[in-house]
Amino acid sequence: MRPVKEKDFYNEMIFSASRSSGAGGQHVNKVSSRIELRFSVVQSKLLSDEEKLLVQTKLSNRINAEGELIITAQDHRSQVKNKALAIDKFFRLLAMALKQPKKRVATKPTRASRVKRLESKRMHAQKKKLRDKNSI
């Protein structure tokens, strides 16, 4: 996996602003502070085909029918802060989707765990033996 360069992705991002929901009084009715970031995963020139497939599978709940990754931010009253928040969310999601999981290293069971397992088996066998009609 090659490193993700942030500045390259800005050319493929589409931003739109709309009115935010929630508290804010009269201010919220006048100002479009909510930011919606759209990134076309399918048409991206920066991602390889296998990276596109990874992003599409891991972020499928955030991708629409046209293959666009949609991220919204409306936490702040400022459009600039919401834009920065949306960009930050985008790069965190992209890094999470492209991260390769670590391979599990097989280890032997410890001596204590083997003893515990055998003791459990012995107790279970003894319990079954006590239920036998011939043992009384």
C-alpha positions as CSV (number, residue, x, y, z in Angstrom):
1,M,0.0,0.0,0.0
2,R,1.5,3.3,-1.0
3,P,1.1,6.3,1.5
4,V,-1.9,8.5,1.1
5,K,-1.0,12.0,0.2
6,E,-3.7,14.4,1.4
7,K,-3.2,17.2,-1.1
8,D,-3.8,14.9,-4.1
9,F,-7.3,14.1,-2.9
10,Y,-8.5,17.7,-2.7
11,N,-8.9,17.8,-6.5
12,E,-11.4,14.9,-6.4
13,M,-13.5,16.2,-3.5
14,I,-16.7,18.0,-4.1
15,F,-18.1,20.2,-1.3
16,S,-21.6,21.6,-0.9
17,A,-23.0,23.7,2.0
18,S,-26.5,23.6,3.3
19,R,-28.4,24.7,6.4
20,S,-27.5,22.8,9.5
21,S,-30.1,21.3,11.9
22,G,-30.2,21.8,15.6
23,A,-30.0,24.7,18.0
24,G,-28.7,28.1,17.0
25,G,-31.7,30.5,17.0
26,Q,-32.1,32.9,14.2
27,H,-28.5,32.4,13.1
28,V,-29.2,28.8,12.0
29,N,-31.9,29.9,9.5
30,K,-29.6,32.3,7.7
31,V,-26.3,30.5,7.4
32,S,-25.4,27.4,5.5
33,S,-22.9,25.9,7.9
34,R,-23.4,22.2,7.2
35,I,-20.8,20.7,4.8
36,E,-21.3,17.7,2.7
37,L,-18.1,16.1,1.2
38,R,-18.6,13.9,-1.9
39,F,-15.7,11.7,-3.2
40,S,-16.3,9.4,-6.2
41,V,-14.6,6.2,-5.3
42,V,-15.4,4.6,-8.7
43,Q,-13.9,7.5,-10.8
44,S,-10.9,8.2,-8.5
45,K,-7.6,8.4,-10.4
46,L,-5.6,8.2,-7.1
47,L,-6.8,4.8,-5.9
48,S,-5.9,1.5,-7.6
49,D,-8.6,-1.0,-8.5
50,E,-7.9,-3.1,-5.5
51,E,-8.0,-0.1,-3.2
52,K,-11.3,1.0,-4.7
53,L,-12.7,-2.5,-4.0
54,L,-11.5,-2.3,-0.4
55,V,-13.0,1.1,0.2
56,Q,-16.3,0.0,-1.5
57,T,-16.6,-3.1,0.7
58,K,-15.5,-1.6,4.0
59,L,-17.4,1.7,3.6
60,S,-20.5,0.3,1.7
61,N,-22.9,1.9,4.2
62,R,-21.5,5.4,3.3
63,I,-21.4,5.0,-0.4
64,N,-24.4,5.8,-2.6
65,A,-25.6,4.1,-5.8
66,E,-23.4,6.3,-8.0
67,G,-20.3,5.1,-6.1
68,E,-19.8,8.4,-4.1
69,L,-18.5,8.4,-0.6
70,I,-20.6,11.0,1.3
71,I,-19.5,12.6,4.5
72,T,-21.4,15.3,6.4
73,A,-20.2,17.6,9.2
74,Q,-22.4,20.0,11.1
75,D,-21.0,20.0,14.6
76,H,-19.7,23.6,14.5
77,R,-21.5,26.9,13.7
78,S,-18.7,27.8,11.3
79,Q,-18.6,26.5,7.8
80,V,-14.8,26.5,7.8
81,K,-14.6,24.4,10.9
82,N,-17.2,21.9,9.5
83,K,-15.2,21.7,6.2
84,A,-12.0,20.9,8.2
85,L,-13.9,18.3,10.2
86,A,-15.4,16.7,7.1
87,I,-11.9,16.5,5.5
88,D,-10.5,15.0,8.7
89,K,-13.3,12.4,8.8
90,F,-12.6,11.5,5.1
91,F,-8.9,10.8,5.7
92,R,-9.6,8.8,8.9
93,L,-12.2,6.7,7.1
94,L,-9.9,6.2,4.1
95,A,-7.0,5.2,6.2
96,M,-9.2,2.7,8.2
97,A,-10.6,1.2,5.0
98,L,-7.1,0.8,3.4
99,K,-5.4,-0.6,6.6
100,Q,-4.4,-4.2,6.2
101,P,-5.3,-6.4,9.2
102,K,-2.4,-7.9,11.0
103,K,-1.9,-11.7,10.5
104,R,-2.4,-13.8,13.6
105,V,0.7,-15.5,14.8
106,A,-0.1,-19.1,15.9
107,T,1.2,-19.9,19.4
108,K,1.2,-23.1,21.5
109,P,-1.1,-23.4,24.4
110,T,0.6,-22.7,27.8
111,R,1.2,-25.5,30.2
112,A,-1.2,-24.0,32.7
113,S,-4.0,-23.9,30.1
114,R,-3.4,-27.5,29.2
115,V,-3.6,-28.6,32.8
116,K,-6.7,-26.5,33.3
117,R,-8.4,-28.2,30.2
118,L,-7.5,-31.7,31.4
119,E,-8.8,-30.9,34.9
120,S,-12.0,-29.7,33.5
121,K,-12.3,-32.8,31.4
122,R,-11.6,-35.0,34.4
123,M,-14.3,-33.2,36.5
124,H,-16.9,-33.5,33.7
125,A,-16.1,-37.3,33.4
126,Q,-16.5,-37.7,37.1
127,K,-19.8,-35.9,37.1
128,K,-21.1,-38.2,34.3
129,K,-19.8,-41.3,36.2
130,L,-21.7,-40.4,39.4
131,R,-25.0,-40.3,37.3
132,D,-24.4,-43.9,36.3
133,K,-27.0,-46.4,37.8
134,N,-24.4,-49.1,38.3
135,S,-22.1,-47.0,40.4
136,I,-24.6,-46.8,43.4
